């Protein structure tokens, strides 16, 4: 059964990078907007006459926090939805939405280490999950966040994750850049595959994997993890078309 439509009001807009914005929404009239980290909402944007062509879904990038939730949106060259949000969604803008929905969520308890692997705004569900785990002091052996993007200027929530890595002993943050040419960058260069392969080679066989991002990255990662001996039941995914 479809969830009813609700209204969300933009309360804050933050330029995260030169092409990515964070939109913080509030749901008026309710004390709690309840969702499970990893779920998404669907916005009804005034970009087309046909209802089906107005729908745009975005994974929530924040942990449950009262009646607020955050979306992180990249401005796509031919993306009518993202262009509308960038050009029209300001503080006070009301937008109809439906949700939360989705089954890309964590288990209730953690018996194994978790490895999150993502590219671009695919970091959104993992930011929500990590925030939730840390905020609620949920016991977990370890969390590895492997984040891949093109350039240093494209890294999302970078300072936040760096701070968490210093504060939380079992949180490990790995960034790799596929096209960075700035010699000032001291981190990894290339794609995500050598990074999680290195983690696995360190004896991390008892792990659970969560993948989010573009289809090509996810398909290659699934194949690589199978080669490394991880059963498909340990690999969970959310892909972008």
Secondary structure, DSSP 8 states (H G I E B T S, - for coil): ----EEEEEEEEEEE-SSSEEEEEEE-TT-S-----TT-EEEEE-SS-SSGGGTEEEEEB-S--BTTEEEEEEE--TT-HHHHHHHHH--TT-EEEEEEEE------SS-SSEEEEEEEGGGGHHHHHHHHHHHHTT---S-EEEEEEESSGGG-SSHHHHHHHHHH-TTEEEEEEESS---TT--SEES-SHHHHHHHHHTT--SEEEEEEEEHHHHHHHHHHHHHTT--GGGEEEEEE-
